[in-house]
Every structure is written in structure tokens, then in C-alpha cells.
Amino acid sequence: MPNFSLSDTVFEQAAQAYPTPFHLYDEGGIRRTARALNQAFAWNPAYREYFAVKATPNPYLLEILKAQGCGVDCASLTELMLARAVGFQGEQIMFSSNETPAEEFRLARELGAIVNLDDITHIDFLRENGGIPRRICLRYNPGGDVTIANRVMGRPGEAKFGMTREQIFESVKRLSALGAREFGLHAFLVSNTTDPAYYPSMARMLMELALDIHRQLGAKVFMVNLSGGIGIPYRPQDTPVDIAQVGRGVEEQYRALIAGTPLHPMRVVTELGRYMTGPVGCLVATAIHRKDTHKHY
């Protein structure tokens, strides 16, 4: 449900000026959401929200988010081109893809994006198409179920995305031999949850993996990417997630696991999509027929 209200006159005037259907967004609401998210993770100086472009691939909205300090999460050639057109560059861009043509890797490397590899077989493909960067990210899939408070929230073991723990370690070894020097870890395990325990739980999983990689391989893990998954209320009775509580939960995990270790300071980032724009957007359409039977349609 949109968390802003407008009079019927506004929609009627808009529908007269622009052909329906179209989406109407509250710019102020997008900015407030971005500011609240940045504040929730302000304890991590290098924090950045990489907005999931696939959620709302609109250059005007991307410009608004760019002005709020956000980067972009791209998953296709078109999204990379859109990011470039809006002015994103370098590590303002995350590129995550699992079925990746050569030209997409080449453009991501040309833009200086942080490449997030989904599959161990992509290492050689990237080496041949763009080259191995000094900083690179790896997508982790722990398998099994995601359980929080005795409740199953997701089943990554059934998903095609990401690498096993053994493949992550092997990838770090191979990439190090090819010139990579710093590594990021990424995971996306649950979709559209408003449980504030999700991000802290995933942060703990990724931070423990980062420590194991450092201890066993001596590799530097510079970033954990919590990806997306935080949802929005779709019904009036639904309660929105408390993003400040989420940020505090992740901070607790960071202080317990990373602070005081050689991996500190480590960057924590997110890739939220619908959370950023969904609650402040409306689909405006014109009804062309009406029907009254047992209900009004």
C-alpha cells in the first residue's frame, strides 16, 4: 500500500495530461527512505545502498537515488547502459549476473563495476572477457533452508544462484592466482520479508565465512553484500520493517565478529529494490467498463 495520499483530483488531472496506465511516485518519499536507510547503517562509514535497477529501471528515479548517495545493482547489459547514462561509474556499480554474455562482462569491466560472480566457471570466462580485477565479489549459496526463530523463511538449496562453500574457497584460490587481491561476499536467501532478524542473520553467516576465508587462505575480504530481500507491506494491516532496528542488528554482528580482527574495517552494503520505491508508488489506470452483480467490478 502506498504510504502517501493524494486527492482524486490529482489522479484525474494526471490522467488527462498523460495516457494511462502510468506509475506515479512520490519523490520526497524516495528521498526519505534513502536517508533513513543510510542513517540505519551510518555506523559503517563505507556503507552504500546499491539500488536494484530491475525493481524500477527509470533514469529519473535513478538520478534521485544517486543524489542520495546510492549506487546501482545491475544484472544485464541494458541496466549497465542505463547506469552509465545516469552517470554511475566505478564502484558505484555492482554487476551480478548468472547467465552472462561476454559483452556484459566487458562493459562491466570497462565501467569499473564490482563484478559479482555467480558461478566458479565464470572465472575463466571473465578472464577472457574483460579480465580479472583486483577487487571481485562472489555469490554464496549455503544450501538447505534459511530458518530464523524456528521458522523456515527460504530454501536456497533449491535455487540455482550462487556457489557452495567449497566452491567459494576454490574460487578465492584461483582468483588470487590470477591477480585478485580483495574479495567481497554476497548472498540473497529470502525475498520480501519484513522480519528484522533476516539481515542480521545473513550478516553473521557472511562475516563468519569471511573470517574462515581469511584464516585459511590469508585473503582480504573487504565487503559483505547483504543484497535485497527486505520487503514492504502490501495490505493496510501489514507492519513495515523497522530499518533502524535492522541496522542495529547488523551492527551488533559486526562488532561481535569483525571489529578487532584484521578484516576491520569491512564494508557492509545492500541491494534493496522494492523497499526503496514500492511503498511510494501507484499504478494509475483508467477503468473502461463497470459491472454490478454480486459485487461491484
N, C-alpha and C positions, 0 to 999 in steps of 0.2 A: 504494500500500500504506500502511495506517495506520502511523505511527511510534510508536504506543503499544501496549502489550499488556495484555490483561485475561484473567482465567481464564474458563473455560467457565461456571463458577458465576454469574459476574456477568451474563453474557448470558442464562442460563436464568432467573435471578431477575427480570431486567428484562422478559423475555418473558412471565413470569407476571403481572407487575404492569401491563404495558401491551400492548395488542393490536398484533401485528406486521402489516405491516412498519413500522419506525420507524428514524430515524437517531440514533446515539449519538455525541456529540462530547466531546472532552477539552478542558475549559475552560482548564486550565493550558497545554496545547499551543497553543491560540489566542493566549493572552497572551504566551507565549514567542516565537511567530512575530512578533507585532506589535512586541514590544520589539526583536527582532533587526533587523527592517526599519527601525524608527525609528533605531536605532543606526547602521545602514549609511548612512543619509542625514543623520546628525546634523550633518555639515559644512555643510548648508544650513539655516539657522535657521528658515526658513518652510516647510520640508518638511511635507507631510501625505500620508498614505495615505487615498485615498477608496475605501473598500471597495465593490466591485461588488455591489450588493444582489442582482442577478439570480442570483449564484452560490449564495447561501444566504439567501433572504428570510425570516429568522426574527428576531422582535424581541428575543429573549433573547440571540442571538448578536450582534446589532447593539449591544445595551447593553454587552456585554463589550468590543467593539471601540471603542465610544465612550469607555469608561473608559480605554482605552489611547491616546487621543488621535486616533483615526481619524475621518475624515469618511465620507460615503457618496456613491457614484456611482449616480444614479438614471436610469432610462430609460423610465419610464412613470408614469401617474397613481397607480397603486397603490403603486409604490415611493416616490413623493414623499409619499403619505399615510402610509406606514409610517415613513418618516424623520421626519416631523412628530410622529407618535405617540410615537416613542422620544425625541424632544427635540432632534433636529438642527435647526439653523437657520442662516440666513445663508450665509456662505462655507464652512460645514461641509458644504454640499451642492453637488455637481456635477450638472448635468442635461444629459444627452446623449441626443438622440433624433433619428431621421431620418424618421419618419412621425408627425408631432406634431399632435394635435388642439389646437384653440385653448385648451381648458380646462387642458391640461397646461402650456403656456407661461404662462398666467395664474397658476396655482398656483406654478410655479417662481419667478416674479417676486414673488408675494406672500410667499414664504418667504425671499426674498433670495438664492436659489441663484445660483451661477455658471452661466450658460447657455452651453452649447457648441453652436454652430450647425453643422449638418452640410451645409447647402446654402445657396448665395447667395440663393436665392429665399425663404428663411426670414426674411430681414431685414425685408421689408415685413410679413410675416405676424406676426412678433414685435412690430413697431412697433404694429400694430393690436390685438394681444392680449397686453397686459402692459407694453409699452413697451420702449424700448432703454435698457439700464443703462449706467452709466459704465464698468463693467468687464464684458467679454464675451470668450468663448473661441471659437476657430474650429478646426474639424477639417480637417486637411490630409491629402490623398492624393497622394503623389508619383508614382503610376502606376508602370508597369513591374514589375520584380521586386525583392525585397529579397535582396541577396546579401551574405553575410558569410563571409570566408575561402574565396571561390570556391564557396560552397555556397548554392543558392537556398533561402531559408527561407520566403518568402511571395510572393504575387502580388497586391499592392494594385491593380494596373491592372485586375484582373478584378473588384474589389469595387465595390459601389455606394456605399460610405461615403466621405464627405469631399469636399473641394474641390481643384481643381487649383491650382497655384502662381499662375496668373494670376487665378483667382477669389479667392484669399486676398487678394491686393493690392487688387483691386477692392472686396472686402468691407470692408477696413480703410478705404478712402477713403469709401465710402458710410456706414459706421457712424460714422466721425468726423464727417461732416456732420450726422448725426442725434444727436450728443451723446456718443457713446462716447469715452472718453479713455485707457483702458488695455486691452490685448489679451492674451489667452492663446492658445497654440498647442497643439494636441492631435493625436496620431496613434496609430493602432492597426494594426500591419502584420503581426504574426506571432502565432499562437496556440500556447500550451503548449510553449514552447521552454525548455530548460534550458541553453542556450548563454549563458554570462555576457557575451558580446560584444554581445548584442542591445540591451539598454538603452543602453549607451554609444554604439553606432552611431546609434540613434534620437535620443539626446540631441544628438549632433553635428549631425544633419540639422535638428532643430528649432531649435537655437541659431544655426546659420548662417542659417536662414530669418528668425529674429528679428532678427539683425543687418542683414540685407538690408532688411527692412521699416523698421527704424529709420533706416538710411542714406538710403533712397529716399523715405520718406514722413514721417520725423520722428516716427513713432508710438512710444509706450511699450509694450513687451512685458513684462508683469510676471510671466509664468508660462509654463513649458513643462510639459505634461502628458504623461508617458510612457505613460499608460494601462496596460493589462494586458499579457498575453502571456507572462509568466514562468510556466513550467509546474511540474509536480510529477512525481515518479517513480511509475509505476503498476505496476512489477514490481520484485521484490527486487533484481535486478541493476542497476537504473537508479540513476544518481547524482543526488542532488538538487542544485539550483543553489546556488552559494556566494553568498549575498546580500551578504556583506561585500565580496567581490570585485566584484560588480556595482556597489555603491555607490562603491567606489574608482574604477571605470572611468568612471562618470558625473561624479564629482568632477574627474577629470583633464580631461575635455572642458570642464567649466565653467571651470576655471582657465585653460585654453588659449584659450577663446573669449570668455567673458563677463566674467571678473574684469578690472578695469581699464578697462572700457568704460562708457558712460552707462547701460547696461542692468543693471549691477550695483547693488544686489543683486536677483537674479531668483529667483522661487520655482520649485522643482522639486517636482512631485507625481506620484503613481502612482495607478492604479486596479486593484489586484490583487483577484482573486476567489478562484479555486480555490486559489491559493498560500496564502491565509490560513487556509482551513478544510479543504480537501480532505485533506491528509495526516493530520489528526487526527479524521477522521470515519469511522464504519462504518454500513453498512446492515444492520440486524438483521431477519431474516425467518425464518419457521418453515417447514421442509420438510414437506409434507403427503403426499408419496409418495417411494419409493425404488425404484431399478431396478438390477439387476445383470445385465449381458450381457457384451459385450467390455470394458466399463468399468463403473465404479460411478457411478450418477447419483443 
